[in-house]
């Protein structure tokens, strides 16, 4: 109730003031003419609000003082134009015309100052010749009578022709700004998604290295070297928009080798690729699918685990398919954060030029990612 009163207190005050006026008139404190009671009340309310509102919104006016002063200045220009026109009583008064032009340009400047600052030369180039033409007809066409005779032939509407032109220029600016905003948003989002991918991968790899160092394995130096190469690739190449396919393949092979060193159990990992290694692709897409194959497949099986990977570039697409088995008694593969990030990155990078298909069978999980070669 209190919030409602605060929100509509202006209207509530107005409703209270009107009966008070009639009570004061009834007791003879004030006199409201019987023929114009509503006019008296409205005029009083207007001036009351004109005085009270600036006081009530003093802090708001103080914060937005510059804009308010501009609006008040424009109102004075408009009132001056009306006064000059009424006082001089001259048809198509050039002074009035100049003041009205200043008023409308000022309104546009207050609303969209950036546009005016950027295109002021274009506006001047359009309107100055038109205004000079108007002055020529108005002042140098043989007097007022001669001007009034040719007024019907004078194309006054030409002053309005530039308005749709400037409007479409402004619409184009807004469209370009919106496109740039979307591009920046996409870049920011991609950067955020990469930061979510990289720690997820390296935490897993460091855990593998930790297990080897606990057993004093002589494979630990090899793991450290491979991990160093992968970190370099992730940090430097992963920030690029595109990388060569051969570098992505090497990255996947290093990841596979790290896991082979780690496992004591038998795991069949086949990585077959028949692809033009000079092709380019966005980095760090396939590693998420490979991670999932280990996490949801190999990790759930005590024996006979397998991962089969195929990478080809047939029929205009780069096709990456990965298939692995898993223990159906364990939690089945799900759309974790890694796969969600992959889908989002693909939609930002390739829009409708990719296809991601996930098939889950009784004990087999298969994912196929198709990306157009020249996307």
C-alpha positions in Angstrom: 0.0 0.0 0.0 2.8 2.4 0.9 4.6 1.7 -2.4 1.3 2.3 -4.3 0.9 5.7 -2.6 4.5 6.7 -3.4 4.1 5.7 -7.0 0.9 7.6 -7.6 1.2 10.3 -5.0 1.0 13.0 -7.7 -2.4 11.9 -8.9 -3.6 11.4 -5.3 -2.5 15.0 -4.4 -4.4 16.3 -7.4 -7.6 14.5 -6.3 -7.3 15.9 -2.8 -6.6 19.5 -4.0 -9.8 19.8 -6.1 -12.2 19.2 -3.2 -10.1 21.6 -1.0 -10.6 24.3 -3.6 -14.4 23.9 -3.5 -14.4 23.9 0.3 -12.3 27.2 0.4 -14.8 28.7 -2.1 -17.7 27.5 0.0 -16.4 29.2 3.2 -15.6 32.4 1.2 -11.8 32.1 1.6 -11.3 32.3 -2.2 -13.7 33.1 -5.0 -14.1 30.7 -8.0 -16.1 32.2 -10.9 -19.2 30.2 -11.4 -18.8 30.3 -15.2 -15.1 29.1 -15.3 -14.5 26.9 -12.1 -12.6 24.2 -14.0 -10.4 26.7 -15.8 -9.4 28.3 -12.4 -8.6 24.9 -10.9 -6.6 23.7 -13.9 -4.5 26.9 -14.1 -3.8 26.7 -10.4 -2.8 23.1 -10.6 -0.6 23.8 -13.5 1.4 26.6 -11.8 1.4 24.6 -8.5 2.9 21.6 -10.3 5.3 23.9 -12.2 6.7 25.2 -8.9 6.4 22.0 -6.8 7.8 19.4 -9.3 11.3 21.1 -9.7 11.6 21.3 -5.9 10.5 17.7 -5.4 12.8 16.4 -8.2 15.7 18.6 -7.3 18.2 15.8 -7.0 17.2 14.4 -10.4 17.4 17.8 -12.0 20.8 18.3 -10.4 22.1 15.0 -11.9 20.7 15.8 -15.3 21.3 19.5 -15.2 23.0 19.8 -18.6 20.3 18.0 -20.5 17.5 19.9 -18.8 19.2 23.3 -19.5 19.5 22.3 -23.2 15.7 21.4 -23.3 14.8 24.7 -21.5 17.0 26.6 -24.0 15.3 24.9 -26.9 11.9 25.8 -25.4 13.0 29.4 -25.2 14.1 29.3 -28.8 10.7 27.9 -29.8 8.8 30.5 -27.8 11.1 33.3 -29.3 10.2 32.0 -32.8 6.5 32.2 -32.0 6.9 35.6 -30.5 8.9 37.0 -33.5 6.4 35.5 -35.9 3.4 37.0 -34.0 5.1 40.4 -33.5 6.4 40.9 -37.1 3.4 39.3 -38.8 5.3 38.7 -42.0 4.6 35.6 -44.2 7.4 33.1 -44.2 9.5 35.3 -42.0 13.2 34.4 -42.5 14.0 35.1 -38.8 11.2 32.7 -37.7 12.5 30.2 -40.2 16.0 30.4 -38.8 14.8 30.0 -35.2 12.7 27.0 -36.1 15.6 25.4 -37.9 17.8 25.9 -34.8 15.0 24.5 -32.6 14.5 21.3 -34.6 18.3 20.7 -35.1 18.7 21.2 -31.4 16.0 18.7 -30.6 17.7 16.1 -32.8 21.1 16.9 -31.2 19.6 16.4 -27.7 18.1 13.1 -28.7 21.0 11.7 -30.8 24.1 13.8 -30.2 26.5 11.2 -31.5 24.7 11.1 -34.9 24.8 14.9 -35.3 28.5 15.1 -34.3 29.3 12.4 -36.9 27.2 13.7 -39.8 27.1 17.4 -39.2 29.0 18.0 -42.4 26.4 16.1 -44.4 23.6 18.0 -42.7 25.3 21.3 -43.4 25.9 20.2 -47.0 22.2 19.4 -47.5 20.5 22.3 -45.7 22.8 25.3 -46.3 22.1 25.3 -50.1 18.4 24.8 -49.4 18.3 27.7 -46.9 20.3 30.0 -49.3 17.8 29.1 -52.0 14.9 30.0 -49.7 16.5 33.4 -48.7 17.1 34.2 -52.4 13.4 33.6 -53.2 12.2 35.4 -50.1 14.5 38.4 -50.2 15.6 38.8 -53.7 12.7 37.8 -55.9 11.2 41.2 -56.3 9.6 41.9 -53.0 6.9 40.3 -50.8 4.2 40.5 -53.5 6.4 38.8 -56.1 7.4 36.1 -53.6 3.8 35.4 -52.7 3.0 35.1 -56.4 5.7 32.4 -57.0 5.2 30.8 -53.6 2.9 28.1 -55.1 5.6 27.2 -57.5 8.3 27.2 -54.8 9.1 23.7 -53.8 9.0 24.2 -50.1 8.7 20.5 -49.5 12.4 20.1 -50.6 13.2 20.9 -47.0 11.6 17.7 -45.9 13.2 15.4 -48.6 16.5 15.1 -46.7 14.6 13.9 -43.5 14.0 10.3 -44.8 17.6 10.2 -46.2 19.0 11.2 -42.8 16.6 8.8 -41.1 17.8 5.9 -43.2 21.4 6.9 -42.4 20.6 6.8 -38.7 18.9 3.4 -39.1 22.0 2.1 -40.9 24.1 3.4 -38.0 21.9 1.6 -35.5 22.0 -1.6 -37.5 25.8 -1.4 -37.8 26.1 -0.7 -34.1 23.9 -3.7 -33.3 25.9 -6.0 -35.5 29.2 -4.8 -33.9 27.6 -5.3 -30.4 26.6 -8.8 -31.3 30.1 -9.5 -32.7 31.7 -8.2 -29.5 29.3 -10.2 -27.4 30.2 -13.3 -29.4 33.9 -12.7 -29.0 33.5 -12.1 -25.2 31.4 -15.2 -24.9 33.9 -17.3 -26.9 36.7 -16.1 -24.7 34.7 -17.0 -21.6 33.9 -20.5 -23.0 37.6 -21.1 -23.7 38.5 -20.2 -20.1 36.0 -22.8 -19.0 37.4 -25.4 -21.2 41.1 -25.0 -20.5 41.0 -25.5 -16.7 38.7 -28.4 -17.0 41.2 -30.2 -19.3 44.4 -29.3 -17.4 43.0 -30.4 -14.0 42.4 -33.8 -15.5 45.9 -34.0 -17.0 47.6 -32.8 -13.8 45.8 -35.5 -11.9 47.3 -38.0 -14.3 50.7 -36.6 -13.8 50.3 -36.7 -10.0 49.4 -40.4 -10.1 52.6 -41.1 -12.1 54.9 -39.1 -9.7 53.5 -41.0 -6.7 54.7 -44.2 -8.2 58.1 -42.7 -9.3 57.3 -43.7 -12.8 60.0 -43.1 -15.4 57.2 -42.0 -17.7 56.7 -38.8 -15.7 59.3 -36.7 -17.7 57.6 -37.8 -21.0 54.2 -36.7 -19.6 55.6 -33.4 -18.4 57.0 -32.7 -21.9 53.8 -33.6 -23.6 51.8 -31.5 -21.1 54.1 -28.6 -21.8 53.5 -28.9 -25.5 49.7 -29.1 -24.9 49.8 -26.1 -22.6 51.6 -24.1 -25.2 49.1 -25.1 -27.8 46.1 -24.3 -25.6 47.4 -20.9 -24.5 48.8 -19.6 -27.8 47.0 -21.5 -30.5 43.8 -21.8 -28.6 43.3 -18.0 -28.7 43.5 -17.9 -32.5 40.3 -17.9 -34.5 41.6 -20.8 -36.8 44.4 -23.4 -36.6 45.7 -25.9 -39.1 44.2 -29.4 -38.9 47.7 -31.0 -38.5 48.2 -29.0 -35.2 44.8 -30.1 -33.9 45.6 -33.7 -34.8 48.9 -33.5 -33.0 47.2 -32.0 -30.0 44.7 -34.9 -29.9 47.5 -37.5 -30.3 49.4 -36.0 -27.3 46.2 -36.2 -25.2 45.7 -39.9 -26.2 49.4 -40.7 -25.4 49.0 -39.1 -22.0 46.1 -41.4 -21.2 47.8 -44.5 -22.5 50.7 -43.9 -20.2 48.3 -43.5 -17.3 46.2 -46.6 -17.6 47.2 -50.0 -16.3 44.2 -51.7 -17.9 43.9 -52.7 -21.5 42.3 -49.9 -23.6 41.9 -50.0 -27.4 42.3 -46.5 -28.8 42.2 -46.1 -32.6 42.6 -42.7 -34.2 42.3 -42.9 -38.0 42.4 -39.7 -40.0 42.3 -39.2 -43.8 42.0 -35.5 -44.0 43.8 -32.6 -45.7 46.0 -31.4 -42.9 46.3 -27.9 -44.4 42.6 -27.3 -43.7 41.8 -24.8 -40.9 39.3 -25.2 -38.1 38.5 -23.5 -34.8 40.8 -24.8 -32.1 39.9 -27.0 -29.1 36.6 -28.4 -30.5 37.4 -32.1 -30.7 39.2 -32.3 -27.3 35.9 -32.0 -25.5 34.5 -35.0 -27.2 37.7 -37.0 -26.6 37.6 -36.0 -22.9 34.0 -37.2 -22.7 35.0 -40.5 -24.3 37.6 -41.1 -21.5 35.5 -39.8 -18.7 32.2 -41.5 -19.5 33.6 -44.5 -21.2 37.1 -45.8 -20.2 36.7 -44.6 -16.6 33.6 -46.6 -16.1 35.0 -49.9 -17.4 37.4 -52.3 -15.7 38.4 -54.0 -19.0 37.7 -54.1 -22.8 37.3 -50.4 -23.0 37.6 -48.9 -26.5 37.6 -45.5 -28.2 37.4 -45.4 -32.0 38.0 -42.0 -33.7 37.7 -41.2 -37.4 38.5 -37.9 -39.0 37.8 -37.3 -42.7 37.0 -34.4 -45.1 34.5 -36.0 -47.5 31.6 -34.4 -49.3 32.5 -30.8 -48.4 32.6 -31.4 -44.7 35.2 -32.1 -42.1 33.7 -35.1 -40.3 34.9 -36.1 -36.8 33.3 -39.2 -35.3 34.2 -40.7 -32.0 32.7 -43.9 -30.5 33.3 -45.5 -27.1 31.7 -48.1 -24.9 30.7 -47.6 -21.3 29.3 -49.5 -18.3 25.4 -49.2 -18.6 25.2 -49.7 -14.8 27.1 -46.5 -14.3 25.6 -43.0 -14.8 25.0 -42.7 -18.5 26.7 -39.9 -20.5 25.0 -36.6 -20.1 25.1 -33.1 -21.5 27.7 -31.8 -19.1 29.3 -28.3 -19.1 31.9 -29.4 -21.6 29.3 -30.5 -24.2 27.1 -27.5 -23.5 30.1 -25.2 -24.1 31.0 -27.0 -27.3 27.4 -26.5 -28.7 27.5 -22.9 -27.8 30.9 -22.3 -29.4 29.8 -24.1 -32.5 26.7 -22.0 -32.8 28.8 -18.8 -32.4 31.5 -19.9 -34.8 29.7 -21.8 -37.5 26.1 -20.8 -37.1 24.1 -23.2 -39.4 27.2 -24.6 -41.1 27.7 -27.5 -38.7 25.9 -30.6 -37.4 26.5 -32.3 -34.1 24.8 -35.6 -33.6 24.9 -37.6 -30.4 23.7 -41.3 -30.3 23.5 -43.3 -27.0 23.0 -47.0 -27.4 22.8 -49.7 -24.7 26.5 -49.6 -23.9 27.9 -47.5 -26.7 28.2 -43.7 -27.1 28.8 -42.2 -30.5 29.2 -38.5 -31.4 29.6 -37.1 -34.9 30.5 -33.6 -35.7 30.3 -32.2 -39.2 31.7 -28.8 -40.1 31.6 -27.2 -43.6 35.1 -26.9 -45.0 34.8 -23.3 -46.0 32.5 -22.1 -43.1 
